[in-house]
Amino acid sequence: MKKLLLIAFSVILLTSCSKDDDATIVGKWYFYKISIFESGQETVEMYENACTTKRDYLKFQSDDVVLSYFYDDMCIEEMVSSIYTLDGTDLTIDGDAVEVISLTDKSLKLKAISDTAGDYFIYEFKK
């Protein structure tokens, strides 16, 4: 279920907000941490890669393509290709929107709204 949620999220993601002047979304972004805000409660989970030798990541390319790489417990790669647009802090991936709440040269934080009223997720990535 967690992997499905992450794949769905990666097909919903990325751009820029409070950013460094030189920061760009283009590049490899490794999943790092997930903050879940439900019913006014925050739960923080460190991202756990299923494969012990490879890390899941998103690769934003300059041609508006984002590639999502996931590795299962056998370290078999699954890659999903999506189209993204970035307009200020609004990141749209294949038609699904998220908010870029911070972008530096080493860190990216994205906010995704849950289907449940008031609930949301903050995904943190590291380069």
DSSP file with accessible surface (Angstrom, degrees, kcal/mol):
  #  RESIDUE AA STRUCTURE BP1 BP2  ACC     N-H-->O    O-->H-N    N-H-->O    O-->H-N    TCO  KAPPA ALPHA  PHI   PSI    X-CA   Y-CA   Z-CA
    1    1 A M     >        0   0  187      0, 0.0     4,-2.4     0, 0.0     5,-0.2   0.000 360.0 360.0 360.0 -43.5    0.0    0.0    0.0
    2    2 A K  H  >  +     0   0   76      1,-0.2     4,-2.4     2,-0.2     5,-0.2   0.913 360.0  49.5 -61.6 -41.0    2.8    2.4    0.9
    3    3 A K  H  > S+     0   0   80      2,-0.2     4,-2.8     1,-0.2     5,-0.2   0.917 110.3  50.6 -65.6 -41.4    4.6    1.7   -2.4
    4    4 A L  H  > S+     0   0  123      2,-0.2     4,-2.8     1,-0.2     5,-0.2   0.921 110.5  49.5 -60.9 -42.8    1.3    2.3   -4.3
    5    5 A L  H  X S+     0   0   71     -4,-2.4     4,-2.9     1,-0.2    -2,-0.2   0.924 112.4  47.7 -62.4 -42.6    0.8    5.6   -2.4
    6    6 A L  H  X S+     0   0    4     -4,-2.4     4,-2.8     2,-0.2    -2,-0.2   0.896 112.0  48.9 -67.9 -39.6    4.4    6.7   -3.3
    7    7 A I  H  X S+     0   0   27     -4,-2.8     4,-1.5     2,-0.2    -2,-0.2   0.952 113.3  47.5 -63.8 -45.1    4.0    5.7   -6.9
    8    8 A A  H  < S+     0   0   48     -4,-2.8     3,-0.3    -5,-0.2    -2,-0.2   0.932 113.1  49.2 -61.0 -42.0    0.8    7.7   -7.1
    9    9 A F  H >< S+     0   0    3     -4,-2.9     3,-2.6     1,-0.2    -1,-0.2   0.922 106.5  54.5 -64.2 -42.2    2.4   10.6   -5.4
   10   10 A S  H >< S+     0   0    0     -4,-2.8     3,-0.7     1,-0.3    -1,-0.2   0.806 105.3  54.1 -64.8 -23.1    5.4   10.6   -7.7
   11   11 A V  T 3< S+     0   0   30     -4,-1.5    85,-0.5    -3,-0.3    -1,-0.3   0.443 111.0  49.4 -86.2   3.3    2.9   10.8  -10.5
   12   12 A I  T <  S+     0   0   40     -3,-2.6    -1,-0.2    -5,-0.1    -2,-0.2   0.104  99.5 112.0-115.1  10.8    1.5   13.9   -8.7
   13   13 A L    <   +     0   0    0     -3,-0.7    79,-0.1    79,-0.1    83,-0.1  -0.480  31.2  34.6-109.3-168.0    4.7   15.9   -8.0
   14   14 A L        +     0   0    0     77,-0.3    78,-0.3    -2,-0.2     2,-0.2   0.998  30.4  98.3-167.8 146.6    7.3   18.7   -8.2
   15   15 A T        -     0   0    0     76,-0.2     2,-0.3    74,-0.1    87,-0.1  -0.785  52.9 -53.0-171.7-139.8    8.6   22.4   -8.5
   16   16 A S        +     0   0    6     72,-1.3    84,-0.2    -2,-0.2     3,-0.1  -0.914  40.3 142.2-134.0 152.1    9.8   25.4   -6.5
   17   17 A C  S    S+     0   0   43     -2,-0.3     2,-1.4     1,-0.2    84,-0.1   0.038  78.5  18.5-138.2-114.1    8.9   27.8   -3.6
   18   18 A S  E    S+a  102   0A  75     83,-0.5    85,-1.7    82,-0.2     2,-0.3  -0.509  93.9 163.4 -68.6  96.2   11.2   29.2   -1.0
   19   19 A K  E     -a  103   0A 112     -2,-1.4    85,-0.2    83,-0.2     2,-0.1  -0.832  45.4-108.8-124.2 155.1   14.2   28.5   -3.1
   20   20 A D    >   -     0   0   74     83,-1.1     3,-1.1    -2,-0.3    -1,-0.0  -0.455  39.7-112.7 -70.5 154.4   17.8   29.4   -3.4
   21   21 A D  T 3  S+     0   0  163      1,-0.3    -1,-0.1    -2,-0.1    83,-0.0   0.862 118.7  39.0 -58.6 -35.6   18.6   31.5   -6.4
   22   22 A D  T 3  S+     0   0  152      2,-0.0    -1,-0.3     0, 0.0     2,-0.1   0.452  90.3 118.0 -94.4  -1.8   20.6   28.7   -8.0
   23   23 A A    <   +     0   0   14     -3,-1.1     2,-0.3    80,-0.2    82,-0.1  -0.415  38.8 179.1 -70.7 140.3   18.3   25.9   -6.9
   24   24 A T        -     0   0   70     80,-0.2    80,-0.1     2,-0.2    -2,-0.0  -0.985  35.8-137.1-138.6 149.8   16.6   23.8   -9.6
   25   25 A I  S    S+     0   0    7     -2,-0.3    35,-0.4    78,-0.1     2,-0.1   0.700  75.9 106.8 -77.5 -18.3   14.3   20.9   -9.6
   26   26 A V        +     0   0   50     33,-0.1     2,-0.2    36,-0.0    35,-0.2  -0.393  62.7  47.8 -65.2 130.5   16.2   19.3  -12.4
   27   27 A G  E    S-B   60   0A  22     33,-2.6    33,-2.5    -2,-0.1     2,-0.4  -0.774  96.2 -40.9 134.6-175.2   18.3   16.3  -11.1
   28   28 A K  E     -B   59   0A  85     31,-0.2     2,-0.5    -2,-0.2    31,-0.2  -0.755  46.8-169.9 -90.0 130.7   18.0   13.2   -8.9
   29   29 A W  E     -B   58   0A   0     29,-3.4    29,-2.7    -2,-0.4     2,-0.4  -0.967  10.0-150.9-124.6 114.8   15.9   13.5   -5.7
   30   30 A Y  E     -BC  57 126A  50     96,-3.2    96,-2.3    -2,-0.5    27,-0.2  -0.675  25.7-109.3 -87.7 134.5   16.1   10.6   -3.3
   31   31 A F  E     + C   0 125A  12     25,-1.3    94,-0.2    -2,-0.4    25,-0.1  -0.377  49.1 159.8 -58.2 134.0   13.1    9.9   -1.0
   32   32 A Y  E     -     0   0A  92     92,-2.4    15,-2.6     1,-0.4     2,-0.3   0.698  51.6  -2.5-125.1 -53.9   14.1   10.8    2.5
   33   33 A K  E     -DC  46 124A  55     91,-1.7    91,-3.1    13,-0.3     2,-0.4  -0.995  47.7-151.7-150.8 149.9   11.2   11.4    4.9
   34   34 A I  E     -DC  45 123A   9     11,-3.0    11,-3.0    -2,-0.3     2,-0.5  -0.993   6.9-163.6-127.3 125.5    7.4   11.5    4.9
   35   35 A S  E     -DC  44 122A  14     87,-2.9    87,-2.6    -2,-0.4     2,-0.5  -0.950   9.8-161.0-107.6 125.2    5.3   13.7    7.3
   36   36 A I  E     -DC  43 121A  23      7,-3.5     7,-2.6    -2,-0.5     2,-0.7  -0.927   4.5-165.2-110.7 124.1    1.7   12.6    7.5
   37   37 A F  E     +DC  42 120A  37     83,-2.9    83,-1.8    -2,-0.5     2,-0.4  -0.923  21.0 161.5-112.7 105.2   -0.8   15.1    8.9
   38   38 A E  E >   -D   41   0A  98      3,-2.5     3,-2.6    -2,-0.7    81,-0.1  -0.993  66.1 -14.2-128.4 130.6   -4.1   13.4    9.8
   39   39 A S  T 3  S-     0   0  108     -2,-0.4    -1,-0.1     1,-0.3     3,-0.1   0.853 128.3 -52.7  49.9  40.1   -6.9   14.7   12.0
   40   40 A G  T 3  S+     0   0   82      1,-0.2     2,-0.4    78,-0.2    -1,-0.3   0.479 116.0 114.4  78.9   2.1   -4.5   17.4   13.4
   41   41 A Q  E <   -D   38   0A 140     -3,-2.6    -3,-2.5     2,-0.0     2,-0.5  -0.871  55.1-145.8-109.0 139.5   -1.8   14.9   14.3
   42   42 A E  E     -D   37   0A 107     -2,-0.4     2,-0.4    -5,-0.2    -5,-0.2  -0.884  13.5-175.9-105.8 132.6    1.6   14.7   12.7
   43   43 A T  E     -D   36   0A  67     -7,-2.6    -7,-3.5    -2,-0.5     2,-0.5  -0.997   9.1-159.2-123.4 127.8    3.4   11.4   12.1
   44   44 A V  E     -D   35   0A  75     -2,-0.4     2,-0.4    -9,-0.2    -9,-0.2  -0.928  10.7-178.4-110.8 129.6    7.0   11.5   10.7
   45   45 A E  E     -D   34   0A  76    -11,-3.0   -11,-3.0    -2,-0.5     2,-0.2  -0.993  26.1-129.8-127.2 131.7    8.4    8.4    9.0
   46   46 A M  E     -D   33   0A  96     -2,-0.4   -13,-0.3   -13,-0.2     2,-0.2  -0.590  41.7-103.9 -71.1 139.9   11.9    8.0    7.5
   47   47 A Y        -     0   0   25    -15,-2.6     2,-0.6    -2,-0.2    -1,-0.1  -0.506  34.6-151.6 -69.7 131.8   11.5    6.6    4.0
   48   48 A E        -     0   0  149     -2,-0.2     2,-0.3     7,-0.0   -16,-0.0  -0.930   3.1-146.2-110.3 117.8   12.4    3.0    3.9
   49   49 A N        -     0   0   51     -2,-0.6    23,-0.1     1,-0.1     6,-0.1  -0.631   6.8-145.4 -77.8 137.2   13.8    1.6    0.7
   50   50 A A  S    S+     0   0   55     21,-0.5     2,-0.3    -2,-0.3    22,-0.2   0.870  85.8  66.4 -70.4 -35.9   12.8   -2.0    0.0
   51   51 A a  S    S-     0   0    4     20,-0.6    22,-0.1     3,-0.3     5,-0.1  -0.685  72.7-151.6 -87.4 137.0   16.1   -2.8   -1.6
   52   52 A T  S    S+     0   0  140     -2,-0.3    -1,-0.1    21,-0.3     3,-0.1   0.642  93.7  39.7 -84.0 -12.3   19.2   -2.7    0.6
   53   53 A T  S    S+     0   0  110      1,-0.1     2,-0.3     2,-0.0    -1,-0.2   0.501 113.7  48.6-115.2  -6.9   21.6   -1.7   -2.1
   54   54 A K        -     0   0   97     17,-0.1     2,-0.4    -3,-0.0    -3,-0.3  -0.983  69.2-139.6-135.5 148.2   19.6    0.8   -4.2
   55   55 A R        -     0   0  124     -2,-0.3     2,-0.1    -5,-0.1    -3,-0.1  -0.864  20.1-118.6-111.0 141.2   17.6    3.8   -3.2
   56   56 A D        +     0   0    7     -2,-0.4   -25,-1.3    15,-0.1     2,-0.3  -0.452  46.3 161.5 -70.0 144.4   14.2    5.0   -4.7
   57   57 A Y  E     -BE  30  69A  22     12,-2.0    12,-3.3   -27,-0.2     2,-0.4  -0.987  38.5-123.7-158.9 166.0   14.3    8.4   -6.4
   58   58 A L  E     -BE  29  68A   0    -29,-2.7   -29,-3.4    -2,-0.3     2,-0.6  -0.934  19.4-157.0-112.1 140.4   12.8   10.9   -8.8
   59   59 A K  E     -BE  28  67A  76      8,-2.9     8,-2.4    -2,-0.4     2,-0.5  -0.929   5.3-161.8-122.1 105.9   14.8   12.2  -11.7
   60   60 A F  E     -BE  27  66A   2    -33,-2.5   -33,-2.6    -2,-0.6     2,-0.3  -0.767  12.1-159.3 -86.4 126.4   13.5   15.6  -13.0
   61   61 A Q    >   -     0   0   48      4,-2.9     3,-1.1    -2,-0.5     4,-0.2  -0.706  27.4-118.8-105.1 158.7   14.8   16.3  -16.5
   62   62 A S  T 3  S+     0   0  105     -2,-0.3    -1,-0.1     1,-0.3     4,-0.1   0.662 108.7  69.0 -71.7 -11.9   15.1   19.7  -18.2
   63   63 A D  T 3  S-     0   0   95      2,-0.2    -1,-0.3     1,-0.0     3,-0.1   0.121 121.6 -99.9 -93.5  22.6   12.7   18.4  -21.0
   64   64 A D  S <  S+     0   0   84     -3,-1.1    20,-2.5     1,-0.3     2,-0.4   0.715  85.6 126.3  67.7  24.6    9.7   18.4  -18.5
   65   65 A V  E     - F   0  83A  22     18,-0.2    -4,-2.9    -4,-0.2     2,-0.4  -0.921  41.8-164.3-110.6 135.8    9.9   14.6  -18.0
   66   66 A V  E     -EF  60  82A   0     16,-2.8    16,-2.4    -2,-0.4     2,-0.5  -0.988   5.0-157.4-119.3 130.2   10.2   13.1  -14.5
   67   67 A L  E     -EF  59  81A  19     -8,-2.4    -8,-2.9    -2,-0.4     2,-0.6  -0.930   3.9-155.2-107.5 127.7   11.3    9.5  -14.1
   68   68 A S  E     -EF  58  80A   0     12,-3.0    12,-2.2    -2,-0.5     2,-0.5  -0.921   9.5-164.9-105.4 121.0   10.3    7.7  -10.9
   69   69 A Y  E     +EF  57  79A  32    -12,-3.3   -12,-2.0    -2,-0.6     2,-0.4  -0.931  11.0 173.6-111.9 125.3   12.6    4.8   -9.9
   70   70 A F  E     - F   0  78A   1      8,-2.7     8,-3.1    -2,-0.5     2,-0.4  -0.974  14.4-156.9-128.6 144.0   11.5    2.3   -7.3
   71   71 A Y  E     - F   0  77A  19     -2,-0.4   -20,-0.6     6,-0.2   -21,-0.5  -0.982  11.5-143.7-123.1 130.3   13.3   -1.0   -6.3
   72   72 A D    >   -     0   0   47      4,-1.9     3,-2.4    -2,-0.4   -23,-0.0  -0.142  42.4 -83.8 -81.5-176.6   11.6   -3.9   -4.8
   73   73 A D  T 3  S+     0   0  123      1,-0.3   -21,-0.3     2,-0.1    -1,-0.1   0.667 133.6  53.7 -67.2 -13.1   13.1   -6.2   -2.1
   74   74 A M  T 3  S-     0   0  140      2,-0.1    -1,-0.3   -23,-0.1     3,-0.1   0.289 118.9-114.9 -96.4   5.7   14.8   -8.2   -4.8
   75   75 A a    <   +     0   0   33     -3,-2.4     2,-0.5     1,-0.2    -2,-0.1   0.732  62.8 154.4  65.0  27.5   16.3   -4.9   -6.1
   76   76 A I        -     0   0  106      1,-0.0    -4,-1.9     2,-0.0    -1,-0.2  -0.730  41.9-124.1 -85.6 129.4   14.3   -5.2   -9.4
   77   77 A E  E     -F   71   0A 102     -2,-0.5     2,-0.4    -6,-0.2    -6,-0.2  -0.525  24.2-172.0 -81.0 137.1   13.8   -1.7  -10.8
   78   78 A E  E     -F   70   0A  81     -8,-3.1    -8,-2.7    -2,-0.2     2,-0.4  -0.999  10.7-169.4-123.5 127.0   10.4   -0.3  -11.7
   79   79 A M  E     -F   69   0A  85     -2,-0.4     2,-0.4   -10,-0.2   -10,-0.2  -0.964   7.8-168.4-122.5 134.1   10.5    3.0  -13.6
   80   80 A V  E     -F   68   0A  35    -12,-2.2   -12,-3.0    -2,-0.4     2,-0.4  -0.986   9.8-153.1-120.3 128.7    7.5    5.3  -14.3
   81   81 A S  E     +F   67   0A  72     -2,-0.4     2,-0.3   -14,-0.2   -14,-0.2  -0.868  22.2 168.0-103.8 132.8    7.8    8.2  -16.8
   82   82 A S  E     -F   66   0A   2    -16,-2.4   -16,-2.8    -2,-0.4     2,-0.4  -0.937  33.5-118.0-138.8 162.4    5.6   11.3  -16.4
   83   83 A I  E     -F   65   0A  93     -2,-0.3    11,-3.0   -18,-0.2     2,-0.3  -0.841  33.7-171.3-100.8 136.5    5.3   14.8  -17.7
   84   84 A Y  E     -G   93   0A  10    -20,-2.5     2,-0.3    -2,-0.4     9,-0.2  -0.923  13.5-165.3-128.0 154.6    5.6   17.7  -15.2
   85   85 A T  E     -G   92   0A  76      7,-2.2     7,-2.6    -2,-0.3     2,-0.5  -0.986   7.3-157.2-131.8 147.0    5.1   21.4  -15.3
   86   86 A L  E     +G   91   0A  63     -2,-0.3     2,-0.4     5,-0.2     5,-0.2  -0.988  15.2 170.6-127.3 123.7    6.3   23.9  -12.7
   87   87 A D  E >   -G   90   0A 121      3,-2.7     3,-2.2    -2,-0.5     2,-0.5  -0.875  68.6 -57.5-134.5  96.9    4.7   27.3  -12.3
   88   88 A G  T 3  S-     0   0   48     -2,-0.4   -72,-1.3     1,-0.3     0, 0.0  -0.525 121.9 -18.4  67.4-116.6    5.9   29.1   -9.2
   89   89 A T  T 3  S+     0   0   46     -2,-0.5    11,-2.9   -74,-0.1     2,-0.7   0.369 116.3 102.4-101.4   3.7    5.2   26.7   -6.3
   90   90 A D  E <   -GH  87  99A  89     -3,-2.2    -3,-2.7     9,-0.2     2,-0.5  -0.807  49.4-175.3 -93.2 115.6    2.7   24.7   -8.3
   91   91 A L  E     -GH  86  98A   0      7,-2.5     7,-2.8    -2,-0.7     2,-0.5  -0.941   1.8-170.8-110.6 127.7    4.0   21.4   -9.5
   92   92 A T  E     -GH  85  97A  40     -7,-2.6    -7,-2.2    -2,-0.5     2,-0.5  -0.979   4.8-172.2-121.0 129.7    1.8   19.3  -11.8
   93   93 A I  E >  S-GH  84  96A   0      3,-2.9     3,-2.3    -2,-0.5    -9,-0.2  -0.980  77.5 -24.4-123.4 117.7    2.7   15.7  -12.7
   94   94 A D  T 3  S-     0   0   78    -11,-3.0    -1,-0.1    -2,-0.5   -10,-0.1   0.867 129.3 -48.2  47.7  40.7    0.5   14.1  -15.3
   95   95 A G  T 3  S+     0   0   65    -12,-0.2     2,-0.4     1,-0.2    -1,-0.3   0.313 114.8 114.1  89.4  -9.4   -2.3   16.4  -14.3
   96   96 A D  E <   -H   93   0A  77     -3,-2.3    -3,-2.9   -85,-0.5     2,-0.3  -0.823  56.6-141.5 -99.7 133.4   -2.0   15.9  -10.6
   97   97 A A  E     +H   92   0A  69     -2,-0.4    16,-0.3    -5,-0.2     2,-0.3  -0.709  23.8 168.5-102.3 144.8   -0.9   18.9   -8.5
   98   98 A V  E     -H   91   0A   8     -7,-2.8    -7,-2.5    -2,-0.3     2,-0.5  -0.907  31.6-117.3-137.1 166.6    1.3   19.3   -5.5
   99   99 A E  E     -HI  90 111A  76     12,-2.5    12,-3.0    -2,-0.3     2,-0.8  -0.915  14.0-138.9-110.3 131.4    2.9   22.4   -3.8
  100  100 A V  E     + I   0 110A   0    -11,-2.9    10,-0.2    -2,-0.5   -82,-0.2  -0.785  24.4 175.6 -84.4 114.1    6.6   23.0   -3.6
  101  101 A I  E     +     0   0A  45      8,-2.2   -83,-0.5    -2,-0.8     2,-0.3   0.669  66.7   5.6 -98.5 -16.5    7.1   24.3   -0.1
  102  102 A S  E     +aI  18 109A  23      7,-1.4     7,-2.6   -85,-0.1    -1,-0.3  -0.930  56.7 179.1-163.6 143.4   10.9   24.4   -0.2
  103  103 A L  E     +aI  19 108A   2    -85,-1.7   -83,-1.1    -2,-0.3     2,-0.2  -0.941  13.8 157.2-146.2 117.2   13.6   23.9   -2.8
  104  104 A T        -     0   0   37      3,-2.9   -80,-0.2    -2,-0.3    -2,-0.0  -0.733  60.1 -90.2-123.8-177.8   17.3   24.3   -2.2
  105  105 A D  S    S+     0   0   86     -2,-0.2     3,-0.1     1,-0.2   -86,-0.0   0.698 127.1  25.5 -69.8 -13.4   20.3   22.8   -4.0
  106  106 A K  S    S+     0   0  143      1,-0.2    21,-1.6    20,-0.1     2,-0.4   0.502 119.6  49.2-124.9  -8.7   20.2   19.8   -1.6
  107  107 A S  E     - J   0 126A  16     19,-0.2    -3,-2.9   -78,-0.0     2,-0.4  -0.994  49.5-174.5-141.8 142.9   16.6   19.5   -0.4
  108  108 A L  E     -IJ 103 125A   0     17,-2.0    17,-3.0    -2,-0.4     2,-0.4  -1.000   5.1-169.9-136.5 130.5   13.1   19.5   -1.8
  109  109 A K  E     -IJ 102 124A  73     -7,-2.6    -8,-2.2    -2,-0.4    -7,-1.4  -0.992   6.0-172.7-124.9 129.0    9.8   19.4    0.1
  110  110 A L  E     -IJ 100 123A   0     13,-2.5    13,-2.7    -2,-0.4     2,-0.5  -0.946  12.5-148.5-121.9 141.1    6.5   18.8   -1.5
  111  111 A K  E     -IJ  99 122A  54    -12,-3.0   -12,-2.5    -2,-0.4     2,-0.5  -0.934  13.5-173.7-111.7 125.4    3.0   19.0   -0.1
  112  112 A A  E     - J   0 121A   8      9,-2.7     9,-2.8    -2,-0.5     2,-0.3  -0.973  20.3-133.2-119.2 129.4    0.3   16.7   -1.3
  113  113 A I  E     - J   0 120A 117     -2,-0.5     7,-0.3   -16,-0.3     2,-0.1  -0.643  21.0-133.6 -82.2 135.1   -3.3   17.1   -0.2
  114  114 A S        -     0   0   27      5,-2.4     4,-0.2    -2,-0.3     5,-0.1  -0.363  21.2-114.0 -79.0 164.8   -5.1   13.9    0.8
  115  115 A D  S    S+     0   0  171     -2,-0.1     2,-0.4     2,-0.1    -1,-0.1   0.731  98.1  87.6 -69.4 -20.5   -8.6   13.0   -0.3
  116  116 A T  S >  S-     0   0   81      1,-0.1     3,-1.9     2,-0.0    -2,-0.3  -0.657  99.0 -96.9 -83.9 133.3   -9.6   13.3    3.3
  117  117 A A  T 3  S-     0   0   98     -2,-0.4   -78,-0.2     1,-0.3    -1,-0.1  -0.219 103.1  -0.7 -54.0 123.1  -10.6   16.9    4.3
  118  118 A G  T 3  S+     0   0   66      1,-0.2    -1,-0.3    -4,-0.2     2,-0.3   0.285 101.5 119.1  84.2 -12.4   -7.7   18.7    5.9
  119  119 A D    <   +     0   0   13     -3,-1.9    -5,-2.4    -5,-0.1     2,-0.3  -0.635  34.7 161.9 -88.6 146.2   -5.2   15.8    5.8
  120  120 A Y  E     -CJ  37 113A  63    -83,-1.8   -83,-2.9    -7,-0.3     2,-0.4  -0.972  28.9-131.9-155.8 168.7   -2.0   16.1    3.8
  121  121 A F  E     -CJ  36 112A  29     -9,-2.8    -9,-2.7    -2,-0.3     2,-0.5  -0.956   7.1-155.5-123.8 143.4    1.5   14.7    3.3
  122  122 A I  E     -CJ  35 111A  28    -87,-2.6   -87,-2.9    -2,-0.4     2,-0.5  -0.988  13.1-162.1-118.8 120.7    4.9   16.4    3.1
  123  123 A Y  E     -CJ  34 110A   3    -13,-2.7   -13,-2.5    -2,-0.5     2,-0.5  -0.888   3.4-158.8-102.5 127.9    7.5   14.5    1.2
  124  124 A E  E     -CJ  33 109A  17    -91,-3.1   -92,-2.4    -2,-0.5   -91,-1.7  -0.922   9.3-173.4-111.1 134.7   11.1   15.4    1.7
  125  125 A F  E     -CJ  31 108A   0    -17,-3.0   -17,-2.0    -2,-0.5     2,-0.3  -0.900   7.5-157.0-123.1 151.3   13.8   14.5   -0.8
  126  126 A K  E      CJ  30 107A  69    -96,-2.3   -96,-3.2    -2,-0.3   -19,-0.2  -0.944 360.0 360.0-125.6 148.8   17.6   14.9   -0.7
  127  127 A K              0   0   99    -21,-1.6   -98,-0.2    -2,-0.3   -21,-0.0  -0.519 360.0 360.0 -84.6 360.0   20.1   15.1   -3.6
